[in-house]
Amino acid sequence: VSTDYDAVIVGARVAGAATALHLARAGRRVLVVDRTAPTQDTLSTHALMRTAVLQLQRAGLLDRLAAVTPPIRRLTLAFGGEPFSFDVRADHGVDTLYGPRRTVLDPLILDAAVEAGAEVELGKSVTGLVHDGADRVAGVRLGDTTIRAAFVVGADGLRSTVARLTGAVDRRVVVPTAASVYTYYSGMPDPGFDFRYAPRATAGALRTNDDLTLVWAGVPVRDMGDPADTFASTLTRVAPDLAAAAGDGVREERFRFTPGIRSFLREATGPGWLLVGDAGFTKDPLSAHGISCALRDAEFAAEAIDGAIGSPADERRLGQRYESLRDRFAVPLLEETAALASYDWTLDEASALMRRLGRLTDLECEYLRGRESERLVA
Ligand SMILES: Cc1cc2nc3c(=O)[nH]c(=O)nc-3n(C[C@H](O)[C@H](O)[C@H](O)COP(=O)(O)OP(=O)(O)OC[C@H]3O[C@@H](n4cnc5c(N)ncnc54)[C@H](O)[C@@H]3O)c2cc1C
């Protein structure tokens, strides 16, 4: 079968750009398509957990990010009582965290993919899939244009068109339980990463680009009212010191909010297609792991595609391996995140949930670093 590309990737943000980067570096012909541009902002509180920072470091992108984004070296937590602060522990080769705006992070990854040889078409929507004689996906339709490819990657987010058109089955679903509101301030002292928990409410802050501080507040979905009112009352109750610091600063952007996000873990692959990032695995943002999961999926999916192009008989096995590897990390993360986002906890239980999420992050970092040494040995 003659194809235009080895892979056409739908979605140019973290999941799609990183998949393109890995495939282009492997010498594959890649086209990334997105209906918007990743320089446009998207809904996200963009806290990078240690796994995400490790992935960017392994991809050789961390220096570029660190050159334009302030470092986060101090964490603050509170579970009802007084907040306590501590330094980011140096572990798994990471001693600094980051909270980059998506207008910074997503283009940075996409630029690296282009440098590696990926082609990009922005401002175009994928409206259909192309199949070959059997039921194998063999490309996409962009309006009147058909693009053929050996693989189609759905990196098109939680309302994925590729997932809908392939009929990818949801394997687990969690109804929305948590709502959140956030905005940006100038003139606030640097909070590092600051996460606060109170009965039936959360709040927090992080330093991001352009000397801005993102401040957010979260509540159970049924407690969400007018976003500005919910933000003000929740922040004042959960973190009065942050509310006062925000009051001394200047709010620079409008309030953005999510009334609740449906979580799902979806079938990840079939003949000629794979789902990467939120398209295949969406969880509540409260655990702040969407970006790290997207970066991890991208690496594993690119390996599966690269392997299957080299050895087509292995496509099914490699696809199943991609899905099981993803699920090894996704399933426990989905469960702990759903428990946190339920707001059905005591403050001691919230603290224990945060520790368990930290342990999952450690396990994933250990696994990723182990892969690196395996590769170096090989
Ligand atoms: C309120 C909120 C806060 C969050 N906070 C954090 C956090 O602190 N830390 C963290 O790690 N994660 C966070 N997340 C999650 C994180 O934002 C997502 O996991 C991440 O954006 C997933 O990246 P992605 O590339 O898979 O999908 P997306 O970022 O959704 O990108 C999908 C892209 O596909 C494109 N697209 C869709 N359909 C088509 C089509 N038919 N044709 C062409 N293009 C198409 C879209 O234009 C979009 O650019 C948060 C999410 C929300 C909603």
PDBQT file of the ligand as one rigid body, heavy atoms in Angstrom, charges set to zero:
ROOT
HETATM    1  C1  LIG A 401      -8.812  22.719  34.243  1.00  0.00    +0.000 C 
HETATM    2  C2  LIG A 401      -7.712  21.759  33.898  1.00  0.00    +0.000 A 
HETATM    3  C3  LIG A 401      -6.542  21.772  34.632  1.00  0.00    +0.000 A 
HETATM    4  C4  LIG A 401      -5.501  20.891  34.328  1.00  0.00    +0.000 A 
HETATM    5  N1  LIG A 401      -4.358  20.950  35.060  1.00  0.00    +0.000 NA
HETATM    6  C5  LIG A 401      -3.329  20.124  34.771  1.00  0.00    +0.000 A 
HETATM    7  C6  LIG A 401      -2.118  20.223  35.487  1.00  0.00    +0.000 A 
HETATM    8  O1  LIG A 401      -1.963  21.060  36.386  1.00  0.00    +0.000 OA
HETATM    9  N2  LIG A 401      -1.111  19.364  35.155  1.00  0.00    +0.000 N 
HETATM   10  C7  LIG A 401      -1.259  18.428  34.174  1.00  0.00    +0.000 A 
HETATM   11  O2  LIG A 401      -0.319  17.659  33.925  1.00  0.00    +0.000 OA
HETATM   12  N3  LIG A 401      -2.402  18.326  33.471  1.00  0.00    +0.000 NA
HETATM   13  C8  LIG A 401      -3.438  19.155  33.742  1.00  0.00    +0.000 A 
HETATM   14  N4  LIG A 401      -4.599  19.070  33.032  1.00  0.00    +0.000 N 
HETATM   15  C9  LIG A 401      -4.722  18.041  32.003  1.00  0.00    +0.000 C 
HETATM   16  C10 LIG A 401      -3.992  18.425  30.727  1.00  0.00    +0.000 C 
HETATM   17  O3  LIG A 401      -4.361  19.727  30.338  1.00  0.00    +0.000 OA
HETATM   18  C11 LIG A 401      -4.339  17.410  29.635  1.00  0.00    +0.000 C 
HETATM   19  O4  LIG A 401      -4.100  16.112  30.125  1.00  0.00    +0.000 OA
HETATM   20  C12 LIG A 401      -3.510  17.658  28.388  1.00  0.00    +0.000 C 
HETATM   21  O5  LIG A 401      -3.886  18.863  27.778  1.00  0.00    +0.000 OA
HETATM   22  C13 LIG A 401      -3.703  16.528  27.396  1.00  0.00    +0.000 C 
HETATM   23  O6  LIG A 401      -2.968  16.819  26.252  1.00  0.00    +0.000 OA
HETATM   24  P1  LIG A 401      -3.369  16.202  24.841  1.00  0.00    +0.000 P 
HETATM   25  O7  LIG A 401      -2.285  16.609  23.902  1.00  0.00    +0.000 OA
HETATM   26  O8  LIG A 401      -3.696  14.761  25.010  1.00  0.00    +0.000 OA
HETATM   27  O9  LIG A 401      -4.756  16.880  24.454  1.00  0.00    +0.000 OA
HETATM   28  P2  LIG A 401      -5.156  18.433  24.262  1.00  0.00    +0.000 P 
HETATM   29  O10 LIG A 401      -4.264  19.323  25.048  1.00  0.00    +0.000 OA
HETATM   30  O11 LIG A 401      -6.628  18.484  24.547  1.00  0.00    +0.000 OA
HETATM   31  O12 LIG A 401      -4.906  18.702  22.720  1.00  0.00    +0.000 OA
HETATM   32  C14 LIG A 401      -5.723  18.123  21.736  1.00  0.00    +0.000 C 
HETATM   33  C15 LIG A 401      -5.529  18.896  20.439  1.00  0.00    +0.000 C 
HETATM   34  O13 LIG A 401      -6.256  18.207  19.406  1.00  0.00    +0.000 OA
HETATM   35  C16 LIG A 401      -6.841  19.159  18.545  1.00  0.00    +0.000 C 
HETATM   36  N5  LIG A 401      -7.998  18.536  17.879  1.00  0.00    +0.000 N 
HETATM   37  C17 LIG A 401      -9.082  17.991  18.477  1.00  0.00    +0.000 A 
HETATM   38  N6  LIG A 401      -9.918  17.481  17.548  1.00  0.00    +0.000 NA
HETATM   39  C18 LIG A 401      -9.340  17.719  16.333  1.00  0.00    +0.000 A 
HETATM   40  C19 LIG A 401      -9.721  17.439  14.987  1.00  0.00    +0.000 A 
HETATM   41  N7  LIG A 401     -10.853  16.784  14.697  1.00  0.00    +0.000 N 
HETATM   42  N8  LIG A 401      -8.904  17.846  13.985  1.00  0.00    +0.000 NA
HETATM   43  C20 LIG A 401      -7.740  18.498  14.256  1.00  0.00    +0.000 A 
HETATM   44  N9  LIG A 401      -7.340  18.782  15.523  1.00  0.00    +0.000 NA
HETATM   45  C21 LIG A 401      -8.119  18.396  16.544  1.00  0.00    +0.000 A 
HETATM   46  C22 LIG A 401      -7.251  20.297  19.465  1.00  0.00    +0.000 C 
HETATM   47  O14 LIG A 401      -7.359  21.513  18.732  1.00  0.00    +0.000 OA
HETATM   48  C23 LIG A 401      -6.090  20.307  20.488  1.00  0.00    +0.000 C 
HETATM   49  O15 LIG A 401      -5.082  21.240  20.128  1.00  0.00    +0.000 OA
HETATM   50  C24 LIG A 401      -5.657  19.950  33.291  1.00  0.00    +0.000 A 
HETATM   51  C25 LIG A 401      -6.821  19.920  32.536  1.00  0.00    +0.000 A 
HETATM   52  C26 LIG A 401      -7.847  20.823  32.829  1.00  0.00    +0.000 A 
HETATM   53  C27 LIG A 401      -9.101  20.783  31.999  1.00  0.00    +0.000 C 
ENDROOT
TORSDOF 0
